[in-house]
Structures are given as structure tokens and as C-alpha cells.
Amino acid sequence: MAIKAAIGLILLAASLLAKPCSAQDAGIDARQLTQRRLFHLEVQGTHPSDPAVPRTGKAFAIGPRLLIAARHVIGKDSDWKPDTSARDEVARVIPQLMRRISLTTVNSFAGGVSFSPKSDQVFVVPPYGEGLDAIVLSATELDVGSPFRLSFCDIAKGKKYTAVLTEGNPTSVNALGAPVAVSVIARGYSPGEFGSLFAFDVEAGQTFSKSPDGNDGAPILDAEGHVIAMTSAIVSADVKTTILATPLSMQIPGASPLVARIAGVEGQEAVQCSLSKTVRTIYDRIASQFNWSVEAVRGTDGILEKVVITYDDPTTEEPTPRVKILPQFFGFTMDVFDSAQFIPDTRPPDDQYLVNTPVDGTTKRYEFAGLRQIGLNNFSRASTAGNQRCTRARCGITGVRIHIFPQLKERLSSEVVDENLYLRNPITRNIPWAVR
């Protein structure tokens, strides 16, 4: 059974892609794409040695109040003087800096460009790591209704992507009124030249501002409109222009809790190629598409003797090598119980599992016998433990929960399979203990 994570690439809303861009032939309407979710970023404050020149860049929304920006634009804590006017109670907990971060976006392009009021209730979300340019911001006053979607998928060398930049002076907020979609081709890493930044070559004939300031923090999109990287610098030499970018991946500090805070919307995943999506995809395919069935084989008295497990996988004729099950029994072992309880199995953990191969080596059918005796032994031990006894007519086993662990053929993440390639999250089926 060949099991692979089916990473579905989901298109952005057609309204974002339908209208051709007037400045670039990149297939994306940059105005609709950037409205109310790409922001002009300005950082003002006081340097330890002299007054600071305001820093400018871009930030893009990834949640209603979460954004990603370039760390070098925000600056290290040591770039800014401590704010000695902050309350002592606050300064003891979180050092305050003489730095103010503000954000502005385009509210509408209809009838002329209109900008949002400047929002300066912004703080940096820790942690942030040295050597990585991406940083997460939280803006408490924002409520972005349609944020960008992220992708943690690998960037494919030679493939086309789209950088969202501006035609005008990018250090001015007015440049947001003239966004452009710039077609770029992924070149790859060149550590000796660009360190940890990923190089994208701009295709010839693209019109945009190549200013070294003001573009940093702008998103780079894949063909489906998901943000795959963030612009960190633009390098121009002769007629060739290169965008140096920070790929978005689980290397971003705090990525795991960050992903947990980004909600998906109907018809879209929050993050492409994230581990949580991979695990869920594999589990959903095994549990749902394969149609696992559990047939109870009973004795003449109607009590469960064994189970026969089958599954249907239309993608392959070859059965999974082994299936392991863990039977858990429920019932009444003491008079004090008003509802059926889990009956503990006191045997060593490894002895509680039953493992089997396909019945004839080729069919997707697995038989597990001896369940009657296992259940009765568990009940006997539980009903005679301690001073309590079960004397009522209802005493006994009422049901069995079968946890099914297929063994996969390929090595996947340890989050998905254990060291013996058994699925960690079981498929579960409930069956009655006896049928009268």
C-alpha cells in the first residue's frame, strides 16, 4: 500500500486572479491582491548613538491581526534606546524600547486610492532568531478579513513565481497605490554570495522600483497565490535584477505555534505543506478512503470469538504487510458503576496487541482470534480486584473497541508512524460483545 501525503494545492478566489495586471503580464491583479492585506511598514525611534532615520518596508497579513515583516527593518533590540519613561512594572517584565512600528494599507482603489488610518498598536511576536530575516508582528487594531495564505512547500528551482512590489518610490506609503506583480524565476541558494537568502531572477521586461529600501518584507507567491517567501533585498547589476528572499518554512522562529494561530477558511488550508496537514491527509486517506470494515465472528451463544478486518484501497492491489489491533473491553465490573467502564488489561503493554498478516498473503483481509478469552480474563481480574464485587444481572462485558494500526510500506515522519512503520493514530471501530 503506497501511502503518500497528498498535498492539495488550492486556488485563491477567482476574483484575485481573473483581471489581468496592467503593468505586468503575470496573471495576477496586483491591486485586488494587495488591498487591505499588504501594508506599508514604518519604524521610527531613537538609536543609542544618534537620532534614527525612519526605516520603511512592507508587511503582509497572515491572519486577522498577524503579519510577517523583514526583521532587519524592525531592527534588533540593541538598535534602539531603552524607553526609560515606561512604567517600572512593565519594564521589569518586558524591556521597552524607543521604537514605534506603524502600518498603513489601501482601503480601496475605487475612484482613486484611499488609505487606512495609520495603526501603531503593533508589537513583535517572540521568539525571533539570528540569521533569519522573517519576523512576526501582532497588530491589535487590525481585523484583516482575507489574509494571505502561507506555503511551507519547497521552492522549485527554475519554476516561475510572482513577487508583489511597487512601481513608485517604495519608501513612500503612496507606492501602495501602484502595486505590480513581478514575474521571477527561482535560482536557488548561493551561500558564498548571498548567505541564507534564496535568489530569484527577475524576468526581462518587468517594470518596478528597484530601490534597495522600502520593498523589504513584500511577499513572493506561488502559482496558487500562497506566500512561499518574503523579499529581503533587491540587487541590480547591469541589466540583471535579483530578488533575495527568505523562504517561509518551519525554520521561522515560533512557526509551530504560529501555524496553530492561523485559521483556515472554507475551501482553503491555512498552510500548505505543513506537518499537521500531512498527518491529517494520511490519516484521512487511510481511515476514510480505504473503508475499513470489522466483521464480528461469534460463537453459538452470540459472544464475540474473533474479528475479521478488511479494507478497500482502489489505488493498489497489494495489501498492507501487517495489521496490528488493540482490543479494549467495556462493561460493568462493580455494583457502584452506573455506566459501562473501560476494563483495564493488566498484561504487559506489548502483550495486549494482536498482529497478523493477510489471510492468504494477497487479499486485504486479516483475522484476529481469541478475543472471547482475552475479554473474559480481563473481566475476571477487574471484577475480583479490591473489596468491591459485581452482583447485579447487568454485570459483564458490554462492548469492544478495536483500535486498528496498519503497517505502512514507506518511511514517513515519526509524527505519522512509529519505529516499526505502524500508523500512530489508529482507526477505531466499536462492536457489541454479545448478540442474543
N, C-alpha and C positions, 0 to 999 in steps of 0.2 A: 504494500500500500504506500504509494508515494505521496507524502504529505508535505506540502509547502505552504508557507504563509501567502495567501492571495491578497496582495496589497492593491486594493482598488483605488484607481485614480479617478476622482470625482470632479466633474467640471464645475466651475463657478457659474453663477447665474448668467443666463444668456444676455441679460441686459448689460453685463460688464464687457461682453466680447462682441456684441453684434455690430456696433458702429465703428467703422474704420477710423484709425487715427490720422488726422490731417497732416501732422508733422512727420511721422514715421510710418512705414508700411510694416508694422509689427503685429497687426491683427488685434490690437487692444485699444480701446478708447481710454486714453490716459486720464481724461477728466472724470469720467464716471468711476474709474478705478480708484482715484485718489480722494475723491470728495468725502469729507468727514472721517477719513481714516489714515491719511498721510499728513503729518504735522511738520510745520517749521519749528525748529528747536533753537532756543536761545539760552545761553548760560552766561550770567553776569555775576560778578563778585570781586573780591579783593585778593590779590596774590600776596604771599608773605613778604615779597620784596618791593613790589610796586603795584599801582592800580592795574587791573586786568582789562585787556581789550575783550569785549564780548565775543564769545565763541558761538558759532552757528552751525547747524546741521539739520538733519531730518530725523524723524522718529515715526514708526508705523505701529498702528494699533493691532494687537493680537487678542484682545479681549475688551470688554466694555471699559475697563479702567487700566489695562496693562498695555505697555508699549515696549518696543525694542529700539535702542539707540546705540550710537557708537560710543564706546567707553572713553576714547581719547577726547571726545568733545565734552563729555561731562567732567572729565578730569579726575585725577586721584585726589584723595582727601588732602594730601600734602600740597596740592596745587593752590589751596585756599586757606586763608587765615581762619583760625578758630573764632567763632562768634562768642565773644565774652559777655554779650548782653543777654544771652539765653538764660533761662531760669536754671538755678543750680540743680533742682530736682530732675530736670530733663537732661542737662549736660552730664550728669553722673551716669545716666543710663546710655544715652546716645550722644556722642560728641556733635556739637552743632557747628556748622561752617558758614562763613560769609559768602554764600553761593546761592543764587536764585535761578531755578530752572523754570522756563515758561514755554508754553506750547500754543500754537495757533494753527487752525486748519481752514479750508474753504468750506463754507456752509452751502454755497450754491454758485453754479456757473450761469444760471438762467438770468438773462437781462443784465449781464455784467457780473464780475466776480465780487462776491461778498464773503468776508472773513468772519470767523467766530471771534468772540472776545478772547483776549489773552488769558490763558489759565496758568496760574503759578503755584497751585497747590499740588506740587509734584515732588516725589522723593524717590531715591534709589532703592531698589529691592535687593537686599543681600541674598546669597553671597555673590561676590564678583571676583574673578580670578585674574592673576597676572598672565600676560601673554595672549589673552583672548579679548577681542575688541568689542564684542557684543555685551550689552548691559540691559537690564530690565528696569523700567520705570513704572511707578504707580501714580496715576493722576486722579485724585479723589473727586474732582468736579466733573470729570468726563462721564459720558454714557454712550459709547460707540455702539451703534446698533448692528453694523455689518463689518466686523474687523477682518483683517487678512487672516487666511488660513496658512498654517505652517507646514513644511515638509522636512522631515529628517532623512529623506531618501538620499542615496549617494548622488553626487553630481557627475554626469557622464561626460567625459572628455569628447570634444568635437560636436557636442549637441548644442542647439540654439536655446538661449534663454532670453529674458527681457528685463532690462534694468529700467526702473522708473526714476527719471531725472527731470530737469527743468531746462527750458530754453533761456530764460532770463538769468540775471545775477542770482545764484543760489543763496548768497548770504542775506538777501532781502526776502522778507515774507511775501512780497508781491510775486516772486518767482513761482509760488504755488499756483498762481493763476494761469501759468503756462506749462503744465506738466507734459512730458513726452515719454513715449515708450521707445527705448533704445535696444535694438537687436544686438546681442552679444553671443560669442561662441566660447564655450568653456575650454580653456587651455590646460589648466591643472596647477599643481604646486611647483614652485621653484624656490626651495628653501634658501639656497645661496644668494638669491636675488631679492626675494620678497618675504622671507621668513615663513610664518604660518598662514599667510594670506593666499587665497586661491585667485588665480589670474583668469580674467575673462577678456577676450579680444573683441573690441568694438568693430562691427562690420562697417565697411566703407559706405560713405554717403549719409551717415547718421548726423543729425543736427541737434546739438545740445550744448549747454555750457560746460566747458572743460575746466572750470575753476577748481583749484585744489581745495578750496574752502566752501562749505555750505551744502555739498552733496552727501557728505558722510552720514551714514545712517539710513540711506534710501534702500528700498527693498529690491531684490532681484527675484524674478518669478520664473517658475517652470511653465510648460505649455498649458497646464490646467489652472494657472493663476495662483498656485501656492507659493509662498515665500520660501526660497531654497537657500538664500544667502543675503547678507547685508553689505552694502557698499562701505568700504573703509578708506579708500583713497582712489584717485584717478591720476594716471601717469600718461603724459603725452610726449612722444618723441617723433619728430618729423611728421609724417602723415599717419602714424600709428598711435592709437589710443588704447590703453589697457585699464580696465577697472579691477582693482584689487579688493577682494571681498572676504568677509568672514562667513564661512558656511554655517548654517544653522544645524546643530546636531546636539546629541546628548552631552557633548563636551561643554556646552554653555553652562556656567555655574548655576546650580539650582534648577536644572532642566526638568528633573523628575517631578518636584512639587509644582513647578511652573505648568507643566502639561496637565497636572491634576486640576489646576485652576482655570484652564481654558475649556469652556463648554463647547460641545459640538452643536450644530443646528440641524434641523430636519433635512435629511438627504445628504449631509456632509459629515465627514470625520473632523474632529478638532485638529489632529495632527497626522499627516501621512507618514508611514514607515515607523511609527512609534512602537516600542516593545509591547505596550498594552494592546495596541490594535493587532499586532502579530499574534499574540497569545489568544486574543479573543477570536480572531479569524480561524485559527487552527482548531480551537475548541468547538466553535460553532459548526465548522465543517464536519468534524467527527461526530458531534452529538446530534446534529440535525440532518445534514445531507445524507449521512450514512444510514440513517433509520435503524438504529439498534433495537433489537427485539429480545425479550426474555420470555421463554416459554417454561411454565412450571410443569414438571412431571411428578405425579402424585401416586401414593400407594392406594390400596383398596379402601383405606379409611379416610382418604381425602387429604392426608397430611403430605406436605412437601417432601419429596425424596431428592430431586435434583433439578437443575435448571439447564436449559439449552439456550445458548446465546447465539444469535445470528445478526448479520448486518448486511446492508446493501450499499455498495460503492460502485456507481456506474463508471468511474474513471479507470478502473483496473479489474482484471480477473483474478489477480494474485491476492490471496488472503494475508492479513497481518500475521506475523510469525507466531505470536503468543498473545493470549489474553489472560489477565490476572483479575480475580474478583475478591472483594472483601464483603462477606455477608454480615449484616448487623441485624440482630433479632430484637423484637419489641414485644412487650406483653406485661402481665401482672405477676409480680413475684412476691408481693407482700400485701396484706389486707389494708395497709394505710394508704395505698395508692388509689387515687380516684380516676386516673387515666393511664393508658399504657405507657410504660417507661422503656428506655433502652436497657437491654440486658447485657451487662459487661462480659467480655470474653477475657478470662484471666490467663489464657495461654500466652507464651512469648509472642511479641508482635509478628515476627516472621511466620509463625505457625498459623496465624489467623487468615492468611491469604491462600487462595487456591489458584494454581496456574495450570493452563492447558494449551495445547496446540490444536490446529484444526482437526476435525474428526478423521478425515482421510487424507490430510495433508494438502488438499486443493480447494475444499469448499470453505466458505466463510461461516462455519458452524463449530461451536465449542461447547462441550458438555462438562458439567461440574456436578459430581455425585457426592453423597454423604452429608447433605445439608440437614436431614432429619436428625442424625446422631449428633451433629455439632450443635444444633439448636437445643436439643434435649439436655445435652451435657451442660451447656451454658445456663439453661434454666435451673437445672438441679443444683448447680453451685450457687447461683444467685438466690434461690428460694430457701436454701438451708444456711445461709450466712447470717451471723448475728443471732439476735433473740427473736426477730420478727418471723412470722410464718404466714403463708397464704393459704387460707382455708375456704375461701369463697368458691362458688361454682365457676366464676369467670377466670380463676387463676390459670395461667398458662401463657403460651406464646400466641400472639395475635397476627403478627406480620413480620416480613423480612425486607430489608432494604439492601439491594445488590449494588455495590459500587464497582463499576467496570473500568479497568485500566488497560487499554490496548498498548501493545508494544510497537513503536514506530520503527521504520527501517533506516531512518537517517538521523544524524546527529543534529539536534536543534539546540536552542538556548536552554540553559539549565533552569530557566523560569518555566519552560514548557515540559521538558522530560527529565526524569531522574538519571542516575548514572547507568542504569540498565535500559534506557530508552523507553520506559513506561511513561505514559501520559501522567502528569502530576495531578491535574484536575479531573476527577473521574466522571463518567456518565453514570447517572443514578436512576434506578428503576425500583418501584415498590410492588411487592406481590403479597397476597394473603398467605398465612401459614397453613390454613386448612380450609377446605371446601366441603361442606356437608351435603 
